[in-house]
Amino acid sequence: MNDIWLGLINAFKLILSFDADLYEIVLRSLQVTLSAVFIASLIGLPLGAMLAVNRFRFRRATIALLNSLMGLPPVVVGLIVYLLFSRSGPLGVFGLLFTPTAMIIAQVIIITPLIASIAHQALRDLWSEYHDLLISLNTGKRQRMMTLIWDSRRSLLTASLAGFGRAIGEVGAIMIVGGNIDHVTRVLTTAIALETGKGDFALALGLGFVLIGLAIAVNMAIHALSKTERTGQW
């Protein structure tokens, strides 16, 4: 019991004293996750808009596949990325394995279906309202998609925040493709697992508190945006 209390006290000391190792890990986590969310949003948001506006033969099957990929196991994604970028893999020549870039790629694969699915649901409802107006204005498909994205920006920001929430707490794929290398690929989740195994509860708890704080901040932001959406304010 004393070890737990001592760990809690030391954890707060590390946070309040701006411990260099702790905040290096935090900043690297934010760098990797924010990069992944940005790239995934560039892919997922237009994809969601395209599925909302366009009608094509395998549209329903594509939507069903997208929804299924939301539950894709992260460790499987990590394994696939590892095999692709390993020395004997087809992309091994790039030497990206055990780098932040490989971690970003894995996170993009994990969260893109989530962002695209949420975006599609939001834009589908808006498209039903805008359909007649945009058709009467003789707009092209690209104009319709851009109009929907702009007018539904609050909901789409919520989709990106949901992707951030999933990515920041991911450990399986990150551990496989990043290797948890100190000062190179060590992020919040992998560092917590490592320090807990080593018995360094102070650093593990400190990182855990930061991770919890980020999760709470993201959920509060999603709640605030949802409330703003309902009241029609920006």
C-alpha positions, -999 to +999 in steps of 0.1 A: +000+000+000+029+023+008+044+017-026+012+027-043+009+060-023+046+067-029+041+061-066+011+084-067+031+112-049+061+108-072+038+107-103+024+141-095+059+154-088+070+142-122+041+160-139+043+192-119+081+194-123+078+189-160+101+158-160+120+157-193+115+120-199+078+121-192+070+151-215+092+137-242+070+107-243+039+128-242+050+151-270+060+121-292+026+105-286+008+137-296+031+141-327+023+105-339-014+106-331-021+141-344-003+132-377-023+100-380-056+118-373-048+145-399-040+120-426-069+098-417-092+128-418-080+138-453-089+103-464-119+095-443-139+127-445-140+129-484-147+091-484-177+096-461-190+125-483-185+104-514-206+075-500-233+100-489-236+117-522-228+092-549-248+062-559-229+032-574-233-005-577-214-017-547-222+013-524-240-007-497-213-034-497-187-006-494-205+009-464-209-025-448-172-032-453-163+002-438-184-004-407-168-038-403-133-023-405-141-001-375-136-032-354-104-042-370-081-057-343-051-033-339-026-062-334-036-075-368-030-041-384+004-040-366+012-075-380+003-065-415+023-032-414+052-052-399+052-077-427+050-050-453+079-030-440+101-058-427+134-064-445+119-093-464+086-074-471+076-056-503+082-022-487+112-031-466+135-010-489+121+022-473+134+012-438+104+025-420+100-003-395+105+008-359+101+045-367+074+070-359+064+069-396+054+032-393+034+040-362+016+067-380+008+044-409-006+018-385-028+043-367-041+057-400-052+023-410-069+018-377-088+051-374-096+059-411-127+035-412-139+050-379-137+086-391-152+077-425-181+059-410-190+087-386-186+112-414-209+092-437-236+090-411-235+127-404-233+137-441-260+112-452-286+129-430-275+164-442-276+152-478-313+142-474-320+179-465-298+194-492-305+170-520-332+189-539-315+223-534-281+212-547-296+193-576-317+223-586-286+245-586-270+221-610-239+216-588-213+190-596-205+160-573-174+177-560-193+209-551-220+189-534-194+170-513-176+202-504-208+219-494-218+190-471-183+189-455-184+226-448-219+227-434-213+196-413-179+207-400-189+204-364-200+168-368-169+160-388-146+175-362-163+152-338-154+123-361-117+133-361-118+137-323-132+101-320-103+090-342-079+108-319-094+091-289-090+057-303-055+063-316-040+079-285-049+048-264-038+022-289-009-001-278-009-034-298-001-022-333+022+005-320+042-020-300+047-042-330+057-017-356+074+008-333+093-015-310+090+009-280+125+022-285+136+048-259+139+084-273+127+071-307+093+053-307+083+052-271+048+066-266+023+068-237+008+034-240+039+014-246+058+033-220+031+026-194+033-011-202+071-011-200+074+009-168+047-012-150+067-043-159+099-027-145+081-017-113+086+020-119+051+030-108+058+067-105+065+072-142+038+047-152+012+065-131+024+099-143+020+088-179-013+072-171-027+104-156-016+124-187-033+098-209-065+099-188-064+137-190-062+136-228-090+111-230-112+133-208-103+164-228-113+147-260-146+134-246-154+168-232-147+184-266-169+158-284-197+165-258-193+203-263-194+200-301-225+177-300-242+202-277-233+231-301-246+210-330-280+205-313-283+242-304-272+253-339-244+275-326-207+275-336 
